[in-house]
Amino acid sequence: MKYKASIQIMPQAALLDPQGKAVTHGLQQMGYLNIDSVRVGKNITLEIEANSEDEAKSAVEESCKKLLANMIMETYSYSLTLL
């Protein structure tokens, strides 16, 4: 079976997000004064061939922990759908 994983990786809430600060400042300079505390992250989509949903989840978890997310500075969440 083939699965699609949509992974969202974000900086940990306790850490400073320099990209988010720059975007917040830029938006406020453009007149969007009601926008505050922007956080910038990554969105990654994977297609996974797996025998079960549990196997696909395991592949996503392993990929995130070993390569896609820096577990010291980032958190991740994902959704999995059957294609």
C-alpha positions in Angstrom: 0.0 0.0 0.0 1.1 3.5 -0.6 0.8 6.3 2.0 1.3 10.1 1.8 2.8 11.8 4.9 2.5 15.5 5.4 5.1 16.6 7.9 5.2 19.9 9.7 8.5 20.9 11.4 8.6 24.0 13.6 11.1 25.6 15.9 10.5 24.7 19.5 8.4 27.3 21.2 11.0 28.1 23.8 13.6 29.0 21.1 14.1 32.2 19.3 12.9 32.1 15.6 15.0 34.6 13.7 13.1 34.0 10.4 9.8 34.4 12.2 11.0 37.7 13.8 12.2 39.0 10.3 8.8 38.1 8.8 6.9 39.7 11.7 8.9 42.9 11.3 8.5 42.9 7.5 4.7 42.5 7.8 4.4 45.2 10.4 6.5 47.6 8.2 4.0 46.9 5.4 1.2 48.1 7.7 0.0 44.8 9.1 0.2 45.9 12.7 -2.2 43.3 13.9 0.1 40.5 13.0 2.5 39.4 15.7 4.7 36.4 16.7 5.2 34.7 13.3 6.9 31.3 13.4 8.5 29.9 10.3 8.8 26.2 9.7 9.0 23.5 7.1 6.4 21.4 5.3 7.6 18.1 3.9 5.5 15.6 1.9 6.6 12.0 1.5 5.1 9.0 -0.3 5.8 5.7 1.5 5.3 2.2 0.3 4.4 0.1 3.4 2.5 -3.1 4.3 0.5 -1.3 7.0 -0.3 2.0 8.5 1.9 1.2 11.5 4.8 0.5 9.2 4.3 3.8 7.4 4.1 5.7 10.8 7.3 4.0 11.9 9.1 5.1 8.7 7.9 8.7 9.1 8.9 8.8 12.8 12.4 7.4 12.0 12.9 9.8 9.1 12.0 12.8 11.2 14.1 11.8 14.2 17.2 10.8 12.1 17.2 13.4 9.3 14.3 15.7 8.7 14.0 17.4 12.1 16.7 18.7 14.4 15.3 17.2 17.6 17.3 19.6 19.8 15.7 22.7 18.2 12.6 21.6 16.4 9.4 19.7 16.9 7.4 17.8 14.3 3.9 16.6 13.6 2.4 14.7 10.7 -0.7 13.3 9.1 -0.8 10.1 7.1 -3.3 9.3 4.4 -3.7 6.2 2.2 -3.2 6.9 -1.5 
